[in-house]
Amino acid sequence: MQGCTAPLISFTPVDNSLSSLKNCQAYINTGMEIATNVALDLLETGCDADDVESMEPVMLEYAAMDRDLNQYIHAAEEIVRKLKRDPPERVPDLLALVKERYSELQSKNAQADLKKNDRFIQFKEQLREMRRQMGVSQDETTEETFEDVDEDIAVTQSQLNLICPITQVQMTNPVKNKVCGHTYQKDAIENMIQNSQLKKKKTRCPKIGCDHADIKIADLIPDIALKRAIDIQNKQKK
Ligand SMILES: [Zn+2]
C-alpha cells in the first residue's frame, strides 16, 4: 500500500442524509403556510388584533427552524466539498467538523434576521393586504378612505389579477415571485422554468411589461391571500 495516503471515504451516506434533511424544508414551508392561513382566518372572522398577532411568534419560530436547517445543510455541504477537494490522510470526524462549522455560522445569527425570511415577509404582506381589503385601518393614521375607490374598477382589477399570465385562465394555485412581485399558476411557471433549464436558458417573467429575466423556483412563494380570494369566489359561484 505504498504511496496510498488518502483513505477512500464514501460520501454516499452523507449525501443521502443531506437529501432527507432537505425534505424537512417542505414541512417547514407547510407549517408556515398553515400559520399564515390561521392568521388570515382569525382576521377574517373578526378576532382582535392581539389574536392575529399571536401568529407572528409562531412564524418567527418556523423562520428560525428554516435558518438552522439551511445553516446545517450549508455547513455539511461545505465540509464535504472541502474533503472531496483535499482528501485528508486519516478518516476525519465528519460530524465534529460539521458541528464546528455550524456553530461558527450560528454565532453570527441575529434575531432580527428572522424577519427577513421570505415567508415571514409574505405573511406580513398578506395580513396587510387582507386588512386593506376589509377596510381595517393599519395604523393610527389611516392612509386612504375607501369611499373614493370606484367599485367597478376595483372588481375588474381583482378579476384580472386572478388570471395567470401563462395559462390565461384563472389560477387555482397561485405563487408569487418574490423578485418582481408577479403571480402565476404554480405548475405552469414550474413547467416553464424546467423547460428553460432543459434548454440551458433563463426564464423571463411572462407578465407583459416585466423586465425580470431570471425566475428561479426558489423565488416562488405560495400566494395564500390570493388563493383564499379565488376559493371564496369559486364558492360564491356555486
Ligand atoms: Zn414579473
Residues whose N, C-alpha, C, O or C-beta is under 5 A from the ligand:
A	BS01	ZN	C180 H182 C205 K207 C210 H212
